[in-house]
């Protein structure tokens, strides 16, 4: 707790609001036909402030929220809040907070948004909020004449929302700038492909014909170990076509030495072969930090023949066109993904000269895209940093609000 301004008090949430924990009805009462009450199980359908449209209804609800109730996620991830517009049923992943008289709904709502990081701060094992946690949660409330000062709460909410509206405008502009930056690079790639479609010195070939090998890796029984040779999986490929080496996993060196396939070399192209990030791609450049590394069973290694410049092939597959070509081969239920045959169904444009692949033209295009990509990456990272600063500013505003510094 921190010191409050004169006239403010710390009050337990349970003393100023009714708290109702959710309860899940039998799944046999769920439907998608609009029968019964809209049903919300967790934060999946939370919006910025109000609940999104339901996707599930319940004909025999156990717990019902009223319009203008606050819902809080009480199972991992905990702490997110939303406000109801209509009556709805809730499952055990949510709880209802219903402020009593002289309490501003949005004052409590914004405080709970402010408090969200503190739930997480209770430890990595804090995966559920109990009713007693909510009841005993201390909230700073301005008082007047011995009771909560509703007008002061409304003034604070008004100031929060006025500042938030300005921040949201700035965030929207920054998000638009980030999207425009991404579109700039895609426009350059599309221009190259348009040249390929219209030019006489281009041929569209099957990806398989440009490859000398297609491999995947594996891990030993029992999975990764604490130290050894880096084992690269889907989680290690970043959105820029490079790598994220946080939370690296390893395989024993003797296992690596026994591997016939899946060992990473410079100029390899890596593609995620299954799961939610199928098609994600990375290039093993000269600054790859490991002399020895392997891919696991979820990643393909593509190596090009000598007439095909590997970085050029990478850029083709990284492009929106290339990603569409790869993902048209996606199949399978549950995990889903692509198999080795995808290389038979992907077409790529190759510049030709004297009736053979023009390796110099490929290098020229790849080098141009490398330079452009680096500049755009730096610009995008700067914009994202500024975007995060705006979001942190919101947290700062809430911090000031509940210390009485906005009043």
C-alpha positions in Angstrom: 0.0 0.0 0.0 1.0 3.6 -0.5 0.1 6.8 1.2 -3.2 8.3 0.0 -4.3 11.9 -0.3 -6.4 13.4 2.5 -10.0 12.2 2.3 -9.1 8.9 0.6 -9.3 5.4 2.2 -8.2 1.9 1.4 -11.4 -0.2 1.1 -11.8 -3.9 0.6 -13.4 -4.8 -2.7 -15.7 -7.2 -0.9 -17.1 -4.3 1.2 -18.1 -2.1 -1.8 -19.0 -4.7 -4.5 -20.9 -8.0 -4.7 -18.6 -10.7 -6.0 -20.0 -13.8 -7.7 -17.7 -16.6 -8.9 -18.6 -18.3 -12.1 -19.8 -21.9 -12.4 -19.8 -24.0 -15.5 -23.0 -25.9 -16.5 -22.9 -29.3 -18.1 -21.5 -29.1 -21.7 -24.6 -30.7 -22.9 -26.4 -27.4 -22.3 -24.1 -25.4 -24.6 -25.1 -24.6 -28.2 -24.3 -22.3 -31.1 -27.9 -21.7 -32.1 -28.6 -18.8 -29.8 -30.7 -20.8 -27.4 -30.6 -19.5 -23.8 -28.1 -17.0 -22.5 -24.9 -15.9 -24.2 -22.2 -17.9 -22.4 -18.6 -16.7 -21.6 -16.1 -19.1 -20.2 -12.9 -16.9 -20.1 -11.2 -13.9 -21.6 -11.3 -15.2 -25.2 -14.2 -12.9 -26.2 -13.1 -9.9 -24.2 -12.9 -6.6 -26.1 -11.1 -3.4 -25.2 -13.9 -2.5 -22.7 -17.0 -4.5 -23.5 -17.6 -8.1 -24.3 -17.5 -9.2 -27.9 -20.5 -11.0 -29.5 -20.9 -14.5 -28.1 -20.2 -17.6 -30.0 -21.7 -20.0 -27.5 -25.0 -20.0 -25.6 -26.2 -21.9 -22.6 -29.8 -23.2 -22.0 -29.3 -24.0 -18.3 -26.9 -21.4 -16.8 -25.6 -21.6 -13.3 -24.4 -18.0 -12.8 -25.8 -14.9 -14.7 -24.2 -11.5 -15.0 -26.4 -8.4 -15.4 -25.8 -5.5 -17.8 -23.0 -3.2 -16.5 -21.4 -5.9 -14.4 -17.6 -6.2 -14.4 -16.2 -9.6 -15.4 -12.7 -10.6 -14.4 -10.7 -13.6 -15.6 -9.9 -15.7 -12.6 -8.1 -18.6 -14.3 -4.8 -18.3 -16.2 -4.2 -15.8 -17.7 -5.7 -13.9 -14.7 -6.7 -10.3 -14.2 -8.2 -9.2 -17.5 -11.5 -7.3 -17.1 -14.5 -6.4 -19.3 -17.9 -5.0 -18.9 -21.2 -6.6 -19.9 -23.8 -4.9 -22.1 -26.5 -7.6 -21.7 -27.4 -10.4 -19.4 -25.1 -13.4 -19.9 -24.0 -16.7 -18.3 -20.5 -17.2 -17.1 -18.4 -20.3 -16.5 -15.8 -20.9 -13.8 -13.1 -19.0 -15.7 -14.8 -15.7 -14.8 -16.1 -13.8 -11.8 -18.7 -11.0 -11.5 -17.9 -7.8 -9.7 -21.0 -5.7 -9.1 -20.3 -2.3 -7.5 -22.7 -1.1 -4.8 -24.2 2.4 -4.3 -21.9 5.4 -4.6 -19.3 3.5 -6.6 -18.5 4.3 -10.2 -18.5 1.2 -12.4 -15.7 2.6 -14.5 -13.6 3.7 -11.5 -13.6 0.1 -10.3 -13.1 -1.2 -13.9 -10.0 1.0 -14.5 -8.6 0.2 -11.1 -8.8 -3.5 -11.9 -7.1 -2.9 -15.3 -4.3 -1.0 -13.4 -4.0 -3.9 -10.9 -3.7 -6.7 -13.5 0.1 -6.8 -13.4 0.1 -7.2 -9.7 -1.9 -10.5 -9.9 0.9 -11.8 -12.1 3.4 -10.5 -9.6 2.2 -12.9 -7.0 4.4 -15.6 -8.6 4.5 -17.9 -11.6 2.3 -20.4 -9.8 -0.5 -17.9 -9.3 -2.8 -19.4 -11.9 -6.2 -18.7 -10.3 -7.9 -15.9 -8.4 -10.0 -17.1 -5.5 -13.1 -15.3 -4.2 -11.2 -14.4 -1.0 -8.5 -12.7 -3.2 -11.1 -10.5 -4.7 -12.9 -9.8 -1.5 -9.7 -8.8 0.3 -8.3 -6.7 -2.6 -7.7 -3.2 -1.3 -8.9 -0.3 -3.5 -8.1 3.4 -2.9 -11.5 5.3 -2.8 -12.0 9.1 -2.3 -14.5 9.8 0.5 -16.7 12.7 1.3 -19.0 13.1 4.4 -18.2 9.5 5.5 -19.1 7.8 2.2 -17.5 7.1 -1.1 -17.3 10.4 -3.2 -19.1 9.4 -6.4 -18.5 12.7 -8.1 -14.8 12.6 -7.4 -14.7 9.1 -8.9 -16.5 10.3 -12.0 -14.1 13.2 -12.4 -11.1 10.8 -12.2 -12.7 8.5 -14.8 -13.5 11.4 -17.1 -9.8 12.5 -16.9 -8.6 9.0 -17.6 -10.8 8.6 -20.6 -9.9 12.0 -22.0 -6.2 11.2 -21.8 -6.7 7.6 -23.1 -8.6 8.9 -26.1 -5.6 11.0 -27.1 -3.2 8.2 -26.5 -5.5 5.8 -28.6 -5.3 8.3 -31.5 -1.5 8.3 -31.3 -1.5 4.5 -31.0 -3.7 4.2 -34.1 -1.4 6.5 -36.1 1.6 4.4 -35.0 -0.1 1.1 -35.9 -1.0 2.5 -39.3 2.6 3.6 -39.8 3.8 0.1 -38.9 1.4 -1.5 -41.4 2.4 0.9 -44.1 6.1 0.0 -43.5 5.3 -3.7 -43.9 3.3 -2.9 -47.1 6.2 -1.0 -48.5 8.4 -4.1 -48.5 5.6 -6.2 -49.8 5.1 -3.7 -52.7 8.8 -4.0 -53.7 8.5 -7.8 -53.7 5.3 -7.7 -55.8 7.1 -5.4 -58.2 9.8 -8.0 -58.7 7.2 -10.7 -59.3 5.4 -8.5 -61.8 8.6 -8.1 -63.7 9.0 -11.9 -63.6 5.5 -12.4 -65.0 6.0 -9.9 -67.8 9.7 -10.3 -68.6 11.2 -12.6 -71.2 14.3 -13.3 -69.2 12.4 -15.1 -66.4 11.2 -18.6 -65.9 8.8 -20.0 -63.3 10.2 -23.3 -62.0 9.2 -25.9 -59.4 10.9 -25.3 -56.1 12.1 -28.9 -56.0 14.2 -28.3 -59.2 16.2 -25.5 -57.4 17.1 -27.7 -54.4 20.0 -30.1 -53.8 18.4 -31.4 -50.6 15.4 -31.2 -48.2 16.0 -32.4 -44.7 14.4 -32.4 -41.3 15.9 -33.1 -37.8 15.0 -34.9 -34.7 15.6 -35.0 -31.0 16.6 -37.9 -28.7 14.1 -39.9 -26.7 13.3 -37.8 -23.6 13.6 -34.5 -25.6 15.9 -31.6 -25.1 18.7 -31.4 -22.5 20.1 -28.5 -20.4 23.3 -28.1 -22.5 24.9 -29.4 -25.6 24.3 -28.6 -29.3 21.6 -26.0 -30.0 18.3 -27.6 -31.3 16.4 -25.1 -33.5 12.6 -25.3 -33.5 9.7 -23.2 -34.7 9.9 -21.0 -31.6 13.4 -19.8 -32.6 12.4 -18.3 -36.0 11.5 -14.6 -35.9 9.2 -12.6 -38.1 12.1 -10.9 -39.9 13.5 -14.1 -41.4 16.1 -14.5 -38.7 16.3 -16.1 -35.3 15.4 -15.6 -31.6 17.8 -17.5 -29.4 15.9 -17.0 -26.2 15.0 -20.2 -24.4 17.4 -22.2 -26.5 17.1 -26.0 -26.3 19.9 -28.5 -26.7 20.7 -32.0 -27.8 23.6 -34.1 -26.6 26.7 -33.8 -28.8 27.0 -37.6 -29.3 23.4 -37.6 -30.6 24.2 -34.7 -32.9 27.3 -36.6 -34.2 25.0 -39.6 -35.0 22.6 -37.5 -37.0 22.6 -38.2 -40.8 20.3 -35.2 -41.6 19.1 -32.0 -39.9 22.5 -30.4 -39.3 22.5 -26.7 -40.0 24.9 -25.1 -42.5 25.5 -21.5 -43.5 23.1 -20.4 -46.3 20.5 -22.9 -45.3 16.8 -22.0 -45.6 14.7 -23.2 -42.6 10.9 -23.6 -42.8 8.5 -24.5 -40.0 6.7 -27.7 -41.2 3.7 -27.9 -38.8 1.7 -26.2 -36.1 0.4 -22.6 -35.9 3.5 -21.1 -37.5 3.7 -23.5 -40.5 5.6 -21.8 -43.3 7.5 -19.4 -41.2 11.0 -19.1 -42.6 14.5 -18.1 -41.6 17.9 -17.8 -43.4 21.2 -19.0 -41.9 23.5 -16.1 -42.6 27.2 -15.7 -41.9 26.5 -14.2 -38.5 24.7 -17.3 -37.3 26.3 -17.7 -33.8 26.7 -21.4 -33.6 29.3 -23.6 -35.4 27.2 -26.6 -34.6 23.4 -26.7 -34.6 20.5 -28.8 -35.7 16.9 -28.5 -36.5 14.3 -30.5 -34.6 11.5 -32.6 -36.2 9.3 -29.5 -36.7 11.6 -27.7 -39.2 12.7 -28.4 -42.7 16.1 -27.5 -44.1 16.2 -26.4 -47.8 19.6 -26.2 -49.6 19.8 -24.9 -53.1 21.8 -26.1 -56.2 24.8 -24.1 -57.3 22.8 -22.2 -60.0 20.4 -20.8 -57.5 21.4 -18.1 -55.0 20.1 -19.3 -51.6 19.3 -15.8 -50.3 17.3 -15.0 -53.4 15.2 -18.2 -53.0 14.7 -17.3 -49.3 13.3 -13.9 -50.3 10.9 -15.5 -52.7 9.6 -17.9 -50.1 9.5 -15.2 -47.4 7.3 -13.0 -49.6 3.5 -13.0 -49.3 3.4 -14.8 -52.6 5.9 -17.5 -51.4 4.0 -17.9 -48.1 0.7 -18.5 -50.1 2.5 -21.0 -52.3 3.8 -22.9 -49.2 0.5 -22.8 -47.2 -1.6 -24.0 -50.1 0.0 -27.4 -49.3 -1.2 -27.2 -45.6 -3.2 -30.2 -44.5 -4.1 -32.5 -41.6 -6.3 -32.1 -38.6 -5.2 -31.0 -35.1 -1.6 -30.0 -35.5 -1.6 -29.8 -39.3 1.2 -28.8 -41.5 3.1 -29.5 -44.7 5.0 -32.6 -45.8 8.1 -33.1 -48.0 6.0 -33.1 -51.1 5.2 -29.4 -50.8 8.4 -28.6 -52.8 6.7 -30.3 -55.8 3.8 -27.8 -55.7 5.6 -24.4 -55.1 6.5 -22.3 -58.1 9.2 -19.7 -57.9 10.4 -17.0 -60.4 14.0 -17.3 -61.6 15.9 -14.7 -63.8 17.5 -16.5 -66.7 20.4 -15.5 -69.0 21.8 -17.5 -72.0 19.2 -20.2 -71.2 20.4 -20.8 -67.6 19.7 -19.3 -64.2 21.2 -15.9 -63.9 23.1 -16.2 -60.6 24.3 -12.6 -60.8 20.8 -11.2 -61.2 19.7 -13.3 -58.3 22.5 -11.9 -56.1 21.6 -8.4 -57.2 18.0 -8.7 -56.2 18.8 -10.5 -52.9 21.4 -7.8 -51.9 18.9 -5.1 -52.7 16.2 -6.8 -50.6 18.7 -7.4 -47.8 19.5 -3.7 -47.6 15.9 -2.6 -47.9 14.8 -5.2 -45.3 17.3 -4.0 -42.8 16.2 -0.4 -43.1 12.5 -1.3 -42.8 13.3 -3.6 -39.9 15.0 -0.7 -38.0 12.1 1.6 -38.9 9.5 -0.9 -37.7 11.4 -1.6 -34.5 11.5 2.1 -33.8 7.8 2.5 -34.4 7.0 -0.5 -32.2 9.2 0.9 -29.5 7.2 4.2 -29.7 4.0 2.1 -29.7 5.0 0.4 -26.5 5.8 3.7 -24.9 2.3 4.9 -25.6 0.9 1.7 -23.9 3.2 2.2 -20.9 1.9 5.8 -20.7 -1.6 4.4 -20.1 -0.2 2.4 -17.2 1.4 5.5 -15.8 -1.8 7.5 -16.1 -3.7 4.8 -14.1 -0.9 4.8 -11.5 -1.4 8.5 -11.1 -5.2 8.2 -11.0 -5.3 5.8 -8.1 -2.8 7.8 -6.1 -5.1 10.8 -6.3 -2.8 12.7 -8.7 -5.3 13.2 -11.5 -8.0 14.6 -9.2 
